[in-house]
Amino acid sequence: MRKNESKPVLETARLFLREMTEADLDDLKEILQDEKVMTAYEGAFSEKEVRDWLVRQQKRYRESSHKLGLWAVVDKQTGEMLGQCGVTEQNWNGETVLEIGYLFKRKHWKHGYAIEAAKACKAYVFDVLNQNAVYSIIRDTNRNSQNVAKRNGMDIVDHWTKHYRGVDMPHDLWRVEK
């Protein structure tokens, strides 16, 4: 681990997931300011939006009894932050659901990191949080994220259109049960 990294929340064969810190800001920029990575969000984030994203995750860690939020996904061998994955409380059409979310640096796509981290999050929801179901909310055009959800045992159970950044965005609600 780097000097000011927090201790892991979860661990897999190749990865550990930990709370993000200020030291992760440059890695977050590499993710959130990449147009291709952020296609489902209608484009890359500004400097302020990236900082707000980090602040929002850190607030989630503090306010949740289980320190929920998107966590930094770190390669155990290199110490590099590859992306972010975690469990957050999200609004789905007026209901609160526990969601597994993930965003990775483009150079780390197609290496199995997202599914490895997402499966660890699913186990965390079932085994630590003792919940019977977990969800992923995915834009209907986001094939990469849909493939991760499928490989995580999820199926589409609902559809809803979110309004974000001035655009109507159809989303699917994916669910897997214990």
C-alpha positions in Angstrom: 0.0 0.0 0.0 1.0 3.6 -0.6 1.7 5.7 2.4 -1.7 7.4 2.9 -4.0 4.7 1.7 -6.6 3.4 4.0 -6.9 -0.3 4.9 -8.7 -2.6 2.6 -12.5 -3.0 2.9 -12.5 -6.1 0.6 -9.8 -8.3 -0.9 -9.8 -10.7 -3.9 -7.1 -12.8 -5.4 -5.6 -9.9 -7.4 -7.2 -6.8 -5.9 -8.0 -4.9 -2.8 -10.8 -2.4 -2.4 -10.3 0.5 0.0 -11.7 3.9 0.7 -10.5 6.7 -1.6 -8.3 9.5 -0.3 -7.1 12.8 -1.6 -4.1 10.9 -3.0 -6.4 9.2 -5.5 -7.5 12.4 -7.2 -5.2 12.0 -10.2 -6.4 8.4 -10.7 -10.0 9.6 -10.4 -9.3 12.2 -13.1 -7.9 9.5 -15.4 -11.3 7.7 -15.0 -13.8 10.5 -14.8 -12.2 12.8 -17.4 -12.0 10.1 -20.1 -14.7 10.7 -22.7 -15.0 7.0 -23.6 -15.1 5.8 -20.0 -17.8 8.4 -19.2 -20.0 7.8 -22.3 -22.9 6.6 -20.1 -22.7 9.9 -18.2 -22.9 12.0 -21.3 -19.2 13.0 -21.3 -16.2 13.6 -19.2 -16.3 15.4 -15.9 -14.8 18.8 -15.1 -12.1 19.3 -12.4 -14.9 20.4 -10.0 -17.1 17.4 -10.8 -14.2 15.0 -10.2 -13.5 16.7 -6.8 -17.2 16.6 -5.9 -17.3 12.9 -6.8 -14.4 12.2 -4.4 -16.0 14.3 -1.6 -19.3 12.5 -2.1 -17.7 9.1 -1.7 -15.8 10.2 1.4 -19.1 11.6 2.8 -20.7 8.2 2.1 -18.0 6.4 4.0 -18.5 8.6 7.0 -22.3 8.5 7.1 -22.8 4.8 6.4 -22.5 2.3 9.3 -20.7 0.0 6.9 -18.6 2.7 5.2 -20.5 2.1 1.9 -19.4 4.0 -1.2 -17.3 3.5 -4.3 -13.9 2.2 -3.2 -10.6 2.4 -5.0 -9.8 -0.9 -6.7 -6.0 -1.5 -6.3 -3.8 -4.0 -8.0 -2.1 -6.0 -5.1 1.1 -6.5 -7.0 1.7 -3.0 -8.4 -0.2 -0.8 -6.0 -1.9 1.0 -8.9 -5.5 2.2 -8.6 -7.2 0.5 -11.5 -10.7 1.9 -11.0 -13.4 2.1 -8.5 -16.1 -0.3 -7.4 -18.4 -0.5 -4.4 -21.8 -0.5 -2.9 -23.9 2.6 -2.6 -27.5 3.4 -1.7 -29.2 4.6 -4.8 -32.7 5.9 -5.6 -34.6 3.8 -8.1 -37.9 5.3 -9.1 -38.6 6.4 -5.5 -37.1 3.3 -3.7 -33.7 3.0 -2.1 -31.7 0.0 -3.3 -28.1 -1.2 -2.6 -26.2 -0.9 -5.9 -22.9 -2.3 -7.1 -21.3 0.3 -9.3 -18.0 0.3 -11.1 -15.8 2.5 -13.3 -12.3 1.6 -14.4 -9.5 3.2 -16.3 -9.9 2.3 -20.0 -6.4 0.7 -20.1 -7.7 -1.8 -17.6 -10.8 -2.9 -19.4 -11.1 -6.5 -20.6 -8.8 -7.9 -17.8 -11.5 -9.2 -15.6 -11.0 -6.6 -12.8 -14.5 -5.2 -12.9 -16.2 -8.6 -12.5 -13.7 -9.7 -9.8 -14.4 -6.5 -7.8 -18.2 -6.7 -8.5 -18.4 -10.3 -7.3 -16.6 -9.3 -4.1 -19.1 -6.5 -3.6 -22.0 -9.0 -4.1 -20.5 -11.3 -1.5 -20.1 -8.3 0.9 -23.8 -7.4 0.5 -25.0 -11.0 1.1 -22.5 -12.1 3.8 -21.6 -8.9 5.7 -24.7 -6.7 5.2 -27.0 -9.8 5.3 -29.2 -8.5 2.4 -31.1 -10.8 0.2 -30.7 -8.8 -3.1 -28.3 -6.4 -4.7 -28.7 -4.3 -7.8 -26.8 -2.5 -10.6 -28.3 0.5 -12.4 -27.0 0.5 -15.9 -27.8 2.7 -18.9 -29.5 0.8 -21.6 -26.6 1.5 -24.1 -23.7 0.5 -21.7 -22.9 -3.0 -23.1 -19.6 -3.3 -21.1 -21.4 -2.7 -17.7 -24.3 -5.0 -18.8 -21.8 -7.8 -19.5 -20.3 -7.4 -16.0 -23.8 -7.5 -14.5 -24.6 -10.7 -16.4 -21.4 -12.3 -15.3 -22.3 -11.3 -11.7 -25.5 -13.4 -12.0 -27.8 -10.4 -12.5 -31.0 -10.1 -14.6 -33.0 -7.0 -15.7 -36.0 -6.5 -13.5 -37.1 -3.0 -14.3 -36.6 0.0 -16.7 -36.7 3.7 -15.9 -35.6 6.9 -17.6 -33.4 9.2 -15.5 -32.9 12.8 -16.4 -29.2 13.7 -16.0 -27.0 16.5 -17.4 -30.0 17.7 -19.5 -30.6 14.4 -21.2 -33.2 11.6 -20.8 -31.3 8.4 -20.2 -33.1 5.1 -20.2 -31.6 2.8 -17.5 -32.2 -0.9 -16.6 -32.3 -2.2 -13.1 -30.3 -5.4 -12.7 -30.8 -7.7 -9.7 -29.3 -10.8 -8.2 -30.7 -12.5 -5.1 -28.9 -14.5 -2.4 
